[in-house]
């Protein structure tokens, strides 16, 4: 047991000015001296869970950015394998928090490694098997392996898979941790590719945002399809992936809303939830990932004046459960919040 001073402070900060009795009571608790033999102060939410487990996850915070830099220092280059000059990017696409102009200035963005870390620590059992049907770059696989999870990612583009494996070979060269596996494959054909007995403990992915970013000219690439066909194939892939998830397992899906050619939203997030519900899983958690403003600040003024479009600086993290969430939580156990040491080892 602990004295939870952090919670007391939050309650004090949020107490309504008219709740004087509540504020007086909280102040009394907060000002009590720790007597000999009294309960110790509780660790902070960051110390206990890496990131406070709220429905708003703020990647702009200093502790988040420090953690992100440590992960990237392992040698993660998730932009490798992506030819930005030849990719068709929408001005609304933010991917892992960067706008089109930021991508063109700095290269393709990478999926946020801290999102990976909390997804695995919170929703995947230790030594669990992770299935990623839209693998893309290396980051989700690398961090899964460094955290002791066994990752299998399906990726349509052979050049991306080759780039991922090249990074992985270097990062895991002298490591005993499970090396991630990427398979060049169309996820729609996963039943022909994965072993019949393959069952994942967790599904974790960030799918194509419809036609906002065209990754290749491959006819099987769903980012090239008109939205109705995209949703049809996308839903089929989701259904196949869910069948590969063990009972009492979580799915973490990072996604953003998508505009059509008229500037109106398709309702991609709602379509995603419907696809998972149809596949037999329940919508259990949702969070907003607040991302860096970056170059959005440079473009929002003009676009807002001409169209009233708000500058987009967030993504949506959807969590689904197959089976019983309490049993799934018991399988995961205590949230192990290790750290990254100076020699880039995860402890």
N, C-alpha and C positions, 0 to 999 in steps of 0.2 A: 504494500500500500504506500501511497505517496500523498503529500500535500500538493494539490494541483494549483499552484499559484498562477500558472498561465491561463487556466480556465477562469479563475477569479478575476484576472485582469480583463479578459474578454467580456465577462459579464458586466464588470464595472463600466467599461467603455461603451457598451451597448444599452445599459439601463436607461430607461426613459427618465427625463429630468423630473417628472412628476412622481416617480417611484422612490420617494425619499426614504421610506422605511427599508426597501430592498437595498438601496445604496448604502444606508447606514450599516445594515447587517453585513453586506459584502466587505465594506471598509473594515469592520471589526475583525472579520476573518482574515483579511489581507494584511492587517497590521499586527496580528498576533505574533509574538516572538516564538521562535522554535525553541521549546524547552528541552532540557536533557531527556533523551529517550523518546522525544516526539517523532512523528513521521518525517522522513526526509522530503525535500522538495522534488516534485515530479520532473522528469526530463521533458524538454520541449517536444512539441509535435514533430518538428523537423528531426530531432534526435531519435524519436521513436519510429517515424514512418518515412524518412527521407524528405517528404513533402507533406504538409498538412492535408489530411484526406477530406477535403471540402469539395463542394460541387463547382467551385471556381479554382482552377489551378493556374497560378500566375508565374509564367516562365520569365518574367522581367525581374523577379526578385534576385537579390545578390547571391543568396545561398544556392538558387537554381543555376544561375550563370556560372558560379564557381564549380558546381558539380558537372555542368555541361563541358566546361573547359578540360576538366580532369579526364572525362571520358574520351573526348576528342584527342587528347594527348596520347592515347593508346596507339594512335595511327589510323583512326577511322577516317576514311575518305569516301563517304557514301555517294558523292557526286561522280566518282570514277565510273566509267561505263555509260555516262550520259552525255551525249553531244548536244550541248545547249544551243549552239548555233543552228542546228538542224531540227530543233524541236519547236513545235507550234505551241506557244504559251498564251493563255488568256490574261488580260489585265486584271481579272478577278482572282486568278489562281494564287493561293498563298502557300500551298504545299506544306512545308515545315516551318513556316512563318515568314517567308520572303515573298515580295511581290515580283512581278515580271522584271521590272527595272533592276531590282536587287539581284535577281538571278543573272541578268546580263552583265552586271558589274562585277559579280563575285563568283560566278559559276553556279551550277545547280545547287539548290539548298539540300541540306541533309535532314533526315527525320530526327527529331529531337531525342538525344540519347537518354535524357532524364525521364521522358515519357516512357521509354522502353524499360528503364530501371524500375519505376514504380509499378508498371504493368506486371512485370515478372514477380517482383517481391510481394505485391498485394494479391495477385490473382492466379499465380502458378505455383504448384507444389515444388519444393526443392527437388532437383534432379528430374523435373517433369519434362514431358515431350511437348514441344510447341509446333503448331502447324501454321504457316503463313501462306495463304493462297495467292497473295499479290506481293511478292517479296521485294521487288525493286532493288534499292541499294543495300549496302552491307550492314547498316547500323543495327537493325533488329536482330540479325543473326549473331553478330559479334558480341553484343551485350548479353544475349541469351547464353552464349557459351561461357562468357566470363563470369556469369552468375550461376553456372553449374546446370543450366537447362539445355536440353537436347533439341536443337532447332532444325526444322526442315522447311525450306522456303521454295515455292514454285514461282518461276520467273520465265516469261515468254522469250525475252531477248538474250541470246547466247552471249553477246558481248558484255552485258551486265553481269551475268553469272560468272564469266571469266574474270572480270574486274573484282567481283566480290571474293572469289576464291584466292586471287592473288593477294589481296589484303589479309584475308584470314590466314593464309600460309605464313605470312610474316608475323602477325599478331600472336598466333598460337604456336609459334615455332618451338619455344622451350616451355610450353605450358602443358599441364596435365588435365586442364579443363576440357570439357567436350567441345570439339570443333564443330561449328555450324555447317550444315549441308544445304547447298542450293542445287536445284534440279531445273534444267532448261526444259520447260514444259508449258503447255496450255492447261490452265487449272480446270477448264471444262472437262479435260480428259484425266483428271486425277485418279479416277478409279482404275484406269489402265496403267497408271504409272506407280502409284503407291502400292506396297504389298497389301494383300487382302486383310491381313491382321493388323495393319497400322492403325493405332488409336492414339489420339493426342490428349494430353491433360489440359491443354489450353489452346485456343485459337487467337491469334493476334495479327492484325493487318491494318494497312492503310490503302484502300482501293483507289483505282483511278477515279478522278472527279469528273466522270462522264467525259465530255469532249473538251474540257478546259485545257488539257495538256495531251497532245498526241505524241505517244512515245515511239511509235514506229509505223511503217506502212504495211505491217503484217495484217492480212485479212482477219486473223484470229484475235487481233488486238482490239478489245472492246472500246478503247478510247476513240477508235475511228468510226464507231457506229452511231446512227441516229438514236436519240434518247430512248424511244420505246424499245428498240432492239437491244440497246445497251442494258436496260433494266431487266429484260427477259433473260439474257445470258448471265448477267450479274447475279440475279436471284437463283439461277440454276447452280452457279458456282457456290453460292452461300449454302444452298441445300446440301450439296455434295460434301462441303467442308464440315457442316454440322453433324452429318452422319459419321464423320471420322473422329468426333469428339466423344470422349468417355462421358458416361453419366456423372452428374455432379461436377461439372466443369464449367469454367467461365470463358467467355469470349470478350475480347477488348477490340473495339473497332474505332479507328480514328478517321473522321470524315468531315467534310465541309459542304455547305450548300452550294448549288450550281445555278447559274443564270442561263436562260435560253437566249436565242438571237435577238429577242425583243427587250432583254434586260430584266425579265421576270424570273423569279426562282421556280425551278421545276418541282421542288419538294423532295430533293434527293435524300435528305435525312429521314423523312417520313417513309419514303419508298424503301430505304434500308431497313428500318424497323419492321415494316410489313413483311419484307423478305425473310427476316430472321424469325418473326412470329410464325409465318407460314411453314418455315423449316422445323418448327416444333420447340423453339426456345423462348424464354421470357425476357422482356426488357427490364433490367434490374437496376442499373445505375446510369446516370448521365452527368457529364461534367463539361464545363466550358474551359478550354485551354486558351488563356490570354497570351498572345504572342507579341513580339517586339513590333513597335510601330514602324520603324525603319522608313523606307521611302514612301509608305502609304501617306505619311504626312505631307509629302510634296505633291501628291496627286489628288488628295481628297478635296481640297478647296475648289479646284476647277470642276471636278466631277459632281460634287454636291450642288454647286450653283447651277449647273446645266441639267442635272437629272435627279437631284435629291437622293442619290445613292450614298449610303454611309460607307466610310472607309472600313474595310474588313480586317480586324486584328484579333481574330479568334478562330478556333476550330472546335469541333464537337467530339467528345470521347464517349462512345456508347458502350455499355457493358451489358452482356446478356448472360443468362444462366441456363444450363441444361440440367434439369433435375432439381435437387434441393440445395439452396444456397448455404444452409447451416452445415450440411455434410461436406459441401465443397470447401467451406472455410476451415473445417476441421482437417481436411486433407492437406491444406496449405500450411496450417499451423501458425506459429509465431512469426510476425513480420521481422525478418532478419535484415537489419539496416547496416550492412558492412560499409567499409570505406575503401577508398583507392589510395594505396601507399605511394611513396616516392618512386618505387621501382615498378609502378603501374600494375601492381597486383591487387586483386580484389580480396578483401578480408572481411 
